[in-house]
Amino acid sequence: MGLSYLWTGSINGVKLKIWETWLFYAILVDLGDAVADELSLPLDRISLEMIYRGLYHFFVVHQKG
């Protein structure tokens, strides 16, 4: 998520980056839950890392139509 490289030193910028990361994680867990429901598996059997990596490939295919 890029937390190791902050582009700002202000407290508001740091807080914004932390909230952005938490929000993205919440969306990723929700997406993982939807995948688990679709596959009839428990959520702990779904890899959130693989879902995160798959988002890039989905975006590329979506851009190509």
C-alpha positions as CSV (number, residue, x, y, z in Angstrom):
1,M,0.0,0.0,0.0
2,G,3.0,2.3,0.0
3,L,3.1,3.1,3.7
4,S,6.8,2.8,3.7
5,Y,7.1,5.9,1.4
6,L,5.1,8.8,2.6
7,W,5.1,11.8,0.3
8,T,4.3,14.2,3.1
9,G,5.5,14.9,6.6
10,S,2.4,16.7,7.8
11,I,0.3,15.0,10.4
12,N,-2.8,15.4,8.1
13,G,-1.1,13.7,5.3
14,V,0.0,10.8,7.5
15,K,-3.5,10.4,8.9
16,L,-5.0,10.5,5.4
17,K,-2.6,7.7,4.3
18,I,-3.5,5.6,7.3
19,W,-7.3,6.0,6.7
20,E,-6.8,5.3,3.0
21,T,-5.1,2.0,3.9
22,W,-7.7,1.0,6.4
23,L,-10.5,1.8,3.9
24,F,-8.8,-0.2,1.2
25,Y,-8.3,-3.1,3.5
26,A,-12.0,-3.0,4.5
27,I,-13.0,-3.1,0.8
28,L,-10.6,-6.0,0.2
29,V,-12.1,-8.0,3.0
30,D,-15.6,-7.3,1.7
31,L,-14.5,-8.5,-1.7
32,G,-12.9,-11.6,-0.2
33,D,-16.1,-12.3,1.6
34,A,-18.1,-12.1,-1.7
35,V,-15.6,-14.4,-3.4
36,A,-15.9,-16.9,-0.4
37,D,-19.7,-16.8,-0.7
38,E,-19.6,-17.4,-4.4
39,L,-17.2,-20.4,-4.0
40,S,-19.1,-21.6,-0.9
41,L,-15.9,-21.5,1.2
42,P,-15.1,-20.0,4.6
43,L,-13.4,-16.6,4.4
44,D,-10.2,-17.9,6.1
45,R,-9.7,-20.2,3.0
46,I,-9.6,-17.1,0.7
47,S,-6.2,-15.4,0.1
48,L,-6.7,-11.6,0.3
49,E,-3.2,-11.2,-1.1
50,M,-4.2,-13.1,-4.2
51,I,-7.4,-11.1,-4.6
52,Y,-5.3,-7.9,-4.3
53,R,-2.9,-9.2,-6.9
54,G,-5.8,-10.2,-9.2
55,L,-7.2,-6.6,-9.1
56,Y,-4.3,-5.5,-11.4
57,H,-5.1,-8.3,-14.0
58,F,-8.8,-7.5,-13.8
59,F,-8.1,-3.8,-14.4
60,V,-5.9,-4.6,-17.5
61,V,-8.5,-6.9,-19.0
62,H,-11.3,-4.4,-18.2
63,Q,-9.3,-1.6,-20.0
64,K,-8.9,-3.8,-23.1
65,G,-12.7,-4.4,-23.2
